[in-house]
Amino acid sequence: MQLLPSDRAIALIDGNNFYVSCERVFNPKLTRQPLVILSNNDGCIVSRSQEARDLDIPMGTPFFKAKHLVKSHGLQWLSSNYTLYGDMSARMMAVLSEFSPEQEIYSIDECFLDLSQMMSKENLVPYGKKMKERVYQYLGLPTCVGIGPTKTLAKLANHIAKKNGCFGGVFAWAALNAQEQMDWFKKIAVKEIWGVGRRINENLQEMGITTVYDLACANPEMIRRRFSVVLARTVAELQGVSCLAMSDLEDVPRKQQIISSKSFGQPIQALPPLEEAVASYICRAAEKLRSQNSVCHYVTVFVRTNPFAANQAQYRNQITIPLSIASADSRRLVKAALFGLSRIYQPGFVYKKAGVILSDIHLAQHHQEDLFTQINQKKSVQVMQTMDHLNHLYGANTIILASTGATRNNPRFWRMRANHKSQRFTTRWHEIPLVKT
């Protein structure tokens, strides 16, 4: 194996147990405690502290299967607080953007930075430590940094940094010689490579490809024929050939379909609360539609009962409503969705879930106007822009549609369960932590 090229340096910075870490910033009592964060409706475990991992709690397991550990091992648990996590993510990305002019935000807790034009290979590890220390100093969030000549190798480097404390949370391939690089390739199972899922791993195992080294030595053309061009690119990236370019947020492809659906915190039988839920979901979907400067031509509504409630009558249905003119106006989309809901709603059933789907999506400036429409498109766009601006400036749901039922006198009992959620410390004045002296 030849020495990996050192003329290009891509860093991947990843927040450690991100949801857990965000909670610990504002509640230090949770430090060193086994802690899990639960998914929507407090159903499954979506984030675990290292102490919880040490209790052999699998990721994604239903919480009721681990609830016995609350008494026996002091397991702590919290409902997901996505408002807090999203804001902390934005702050972390803003801090990291100061270290490179080229940043690609990959997920809520991960981003790539291109360091190629900024430093020599000898300075990569110190620079990585500086990034890690800055994020912790400003936000209190622990991170790991992996640096390599390609995105795939940066991901692999991050994996090594996270699993091996001897590196202090920062690992760079350029800091190793060819033999040391090969040794690490031989130590790591092929399933740890970015993009190698369960099925691909099983097929590779059957071919005798069990480690990163085995895949890196494979013929990319053979891999392309047996699997796909995507895995062939992964092989090339492991060999130091960059196939995945850095992309800016503006280059992220627009969604061709937007779905908003949730299970209810409590079952619903009557139509009015079902209408409130559907209106709320479609308003959220419409916000996403407008955020990518798009409009849609079709609105689909679906409802279903609880398939696991064997003692209840079962029903599920959906309907698609075409719009005369493509739109991103929440008012028009809600009107279409509620019309569709009225057509598929059946009394006498206990509904557990509902959702909406926006489809046939394209750019707002590309949709065809209707000469005979009585809809003032310009005014519609201005109203939605004003609503989005105020909600962004003063917080979500500052301006809402009455059909969503979000009033002080309406408890909206259909909302998802979040019985143990922390405060939104960074985005709500009345929830800022108080320091007592």
N, C-alpha and C positions, 0 to 999 in steps of 0.2 A: 504494500500500500504506500502510495506517495504522500508526501507532506501536503496537507490541504493548502490551497492558495491563501495568501495573506493580503492581497491587494483590495479586498472588499470586506467590510465588517458590518454585519446586521445584528442589532441587539434586540432581544425579546425580554421585556420587563413584565413580570407576572405578580399580581398580588397574592400573598399566601392566605389560603382559606378566607377569601375576600369578605364574604358576608359576616363571618365570625369576627374577623379583624375590625370591621367597621363598628360592630356592636361593642367591642372591647375598648375602642377609643373613648367612648362616652360612658362606659361602665367598667372601670378597672377591676371591680370585684369579680368579674368574669375571667380575668387573667388566670391562666393555669388551671381553670376549671373545665371539665368535660362539657362541651357546649355544642348543640346542634341547632340549625336554622331549618324551619319547616316550609314546605311549599304552600301553594294556595289552599285555603280551607284547612290549614294545619294538617295536611295529609302525609306527605313523605319528607324525608330528610334530604335537603339539597346542599347543605354545607356542614362540615364537621371540623371542630378543633382537633389538634393533634391528640389531645387527651381523649377525645371521643373516638378517634381512630384506634387508639390503643385498647379500647374496649371492644374492638372487632365489630363496630357498627358499620354495616355496608352503606355506601352511598345509594340513595334512592329508596331505601327500605321504608315501608309504612311505619309511622311513628309508634303506633300501638304495639308493634313488635319489640320496640326498645324501651317502652315506657316503664318496664319493671326496673330499669337501671336508675331511674330517678331516685328511688328509695335506697337501692342497694349500693349505688356508686356515686350518688349526688349529681346525676346527670342534669344539666341545665338545658332549657329549651326556650326558643323564641319564635314568634311568627315572623315571616318575611316582612322586611320594611324596605320596599323597593325605592321609595322616595329618598330615603337616606343613602342607600347603596348607589343609586344613580348620581346623586350629588357628589358623594365622595369619589366616585369614579371620574366625574368631570374635573374635579380638583386635582386628582392624581395625574390625569392626562395633561392638564395645563402645566403642572410642575415639570413633567418629563419632556414637554415640548420645548423647554428652554435648553435642552441638551443636544438638540439636532434640528436643522431646518426641515428634515424629512421625517414625518411621523405617520404611521398607519395604525389607527385604533382597530384592533382585531376583535375584542370583546369587552365586556364591562370591566374586566380586571387585567387585560393584556394589551400591549401595544408594541409595534416594531419601530425601531429607530435606525436610520442609516448613518453609520459613523465613518463611512469609508473615506471621506475627504477631510476628516477632522484630526486624525492622530495616527501615530505609528502603532504597530502591534504591541510594543512594550508598554504602551500607556492604556491599553484597553481594560485590563483588570482594575487599575486604580480609578479609571473613569467610571467603570461599572459600579464600583464601591461608592463613588461620589453620588451617583444617581440614587442608589439604594439608601444612602444616608440622608439625602435631601428629602426624599419622600417620607421617610420616617420622622425627620425633624419637623417638617411642615404639617404632616397629617397624622402621624402616629401609626402608619400602615406598614407592616413588614412586607418585603418583596424579595424576589430572586431575579437575577439577571443572567441570561445566557447570550453569548456572543459567538457568531460564526460567519463564514463567508456567504452563506445562503440562509433563507428563512428556515428551511428544514433543519439545518445544522444549528441554527440559533435556538430552535425549539428543543432540540436534543440537548444542547448545552444547558438550557434552562432546567430540563429534567434532571441533569446531573447535579446542578447547583442546589436544587431543591432536595434531592435524596442523599446528598453527601455534605454533612456539616463542616467538613474540613476545609471547604472552599469559601466559607463565610458568605454563602449566598450569591457568589459571582463566579462564573466559569467561562473561560474563553479558549476556543480551540487553538488560537494563535500562540498561546502561552506554552503549548506542548510541542515536543518534537514528534517526528513521524511515528516512532515506535510507541510512544505514549498515546498518541491518537488512535493507533490501531488497537492497542490494548483496551481502550474504552469501547471501541466499536465491537470488540469481541465479548465484552462483559454484558452488554445491554441487549435484552430480548427484542426481536424484531417488532413485537406488538407495541413497543413504546414509541415507535416512529409516528410522527404526525401524519394522519391520513390512513394508517393501517388499522382497519377495524377487525372485528372478530372473524368474519368470513374470510377476508383476505389473509389474516394471520393463519387460519386453519389451512388454506390452500398453500401458503408459503411453507408451512411446516411439512406438508406432504411432499414438497419438492426438496426438502432438506435445507431450506433457508430459515434458520432459527434465530440468528443474531443480526444486529445492524451491519456487522462486517460482511456477512453472507450476502445481504441485499446490496450493499455498496459494491460488491465484486460481481454482481449479476450483470448480464448483458441487457442494456436498456431496451433494445429492439425485441429481444425474446420476452421480456416482461411486458412490453406493449402488446405483443401478439397474444400472450397468455391472459393478461389482465386488462389493462387500459393505458391510454396515453398519460393519464394522471399519475399512475404508479411509476411509469417510465420516467416521468419528470422527477419523481421523488428519488429514484435511483441516481439520476444525473445530479440532483441537489446534494445527495450524500457524497458524491464524488467531487463536490466543490463547484459545480457548474450552476450558476444562478438561472433558474427558469421561472421564478415567481417574482415579478417586479414589485417594487414598492408602489402603493396606490394611495392617492389622497381620498379624503372623505367624499369629494365631489365625484370620484370615479366609481363609487359603490353603485352597483346596478339597482335600478328602481324595481320595487316589488311588482310582480304581475298579478298578484292576488293578496288581499289583506283579510285576515281572519281575526275576529274578536269573539271569544267564547269563554264562558266560565261555568263551573258548577255553582249552584246556589248554596248559601250558608244554611238555609232552611228550605225544605221542599215547598213548591208553589202549586196551588190548585186554581186560584181565581185568575182571570184575565188581566185586571189592572196592574198588579205587581209584575206580571210577566211582561206587560207592555213597558213598564218602567225599566226593567232589566234590559230588554232588547234595545230601547232607546239609548240607554247608557252605553251599551256595547257599541252601537253604531256611531255614536258621537266620538268615541275613542278611535274607532277605525277611520272615521272621517278626518280626524286630526293627523293620523299617520299618512293618509292620502294627500292632504294638503302640504304636509312637510316635505314631500318629494315632488311637489308641484304637478300633481296628477289629478285626473278625473276618472270616474268609472261609469260604465254603461249598465251594469247589472248589480242588483242587490239580492242576495240569497239569505233567507232566514230559516233556521232549523230549531227544533225543540225535541226533547226526549225525556222519558221517564228514567228511573234508576234501574238499569238492567240487573243489578245485584239484589234488588228487592223482590225475591221470588214470590212473596205473598201479595204483591201489588199487580194490578193490570198494567200491561206494557203498551207503550205507544211511542212512535217516533215519526217525524215527518219533516219535510222541507219544501220550500217554494222559492222560485227565482222570479224577481220582478224586473222587467226591462224599463229603463228610463228613456223618455222621449228625447232628452238631450243629456249627454254625459255631464256629470256634476260632481263637485266635492263639497257642496253646501249641506251642512248637517241637517238643516230643516227639510230639504227635499229628500235626503236619504232616510231620515227618520219616518217621514210620511210614507215612503214606499215600503219600508220595513214593517211598519205597523199595519199597513194594508195587507201585506203578505202574512203577517202573524194572525190577523183576523180570519184568514182563509184556512189556516191549518190548525188553529186552536180547537181542541175538543174538550168540553167540560167532563168532569168525572175522573180525570187522571191526575196523578201527583207528579208534577214535573220537577226534574232534578237539574237539567242543564238546558241552556239556550245559547244561540250564537248567531253571528252574521258573517257573511262573506261578500267582499267587494271584488268584482271581477271585470274583465275587459277594460283594463287600466291602460291609459296612455297619457302623454304629456298634455297639460292643460292647453298650451298654445297650438296643439295639433288637432284638437277635436273640431268637428264640423258644426257650424252654427245652423240654426233653423230660421228661415226667413219669416215664418209665420208664428213663432213662439211669442208669448206674452210675458215671458220671464225676463226680467232685467238682469242680464248676466253680469254687467259691470257692478251694479249695486250689490248683487249676491257675493261677488268676490270681495268687495270692500267690507261688507258686514263680517264675513268669515275672517278676513285678515285682522280686523279690529278685535274680534273675539279672541283669536289666537294670541294676539299681542298682549291683551290684558291678562289672559291666563298665564302667559309666560312671565309677565312682569310681576303679577301679584299672587301667583300660585294657581295650581290646577283647580278647576271648578269655581273660579271667581265669577265667571260668566257662564251660565248653563242654559240649556233648554228646559222649560217647565216639564216637558214630557218625561224627563229622566227621574222626576220625583225627588230630587235632592233638595228638600226643604227641612227646616228645623223641626217641623211637626211631623215629618215622615221618617221613621227609623230605617227604612229600606232594609228590612230584615232579610231580604234575599241576597244581600251582599255576602261575599266570601267571609268565612270565619277567620278571624285573626285575634284570638283571645289573649294573646300574650305578646303584643307588639310593642316595641320600644318607641320612644318619641322621635319625631322628625327634627332632630337637633339642629340641623344646618339650614333648614328652609322654612321654619315657622317661628315667628317672633315669640309666640306664647309657649313654645316648647323648648326654648333655649335653656340649657342646664343652668341652675342657680348655684353659685358658690357661696357657702356660708362660712363666715370667719368667726 
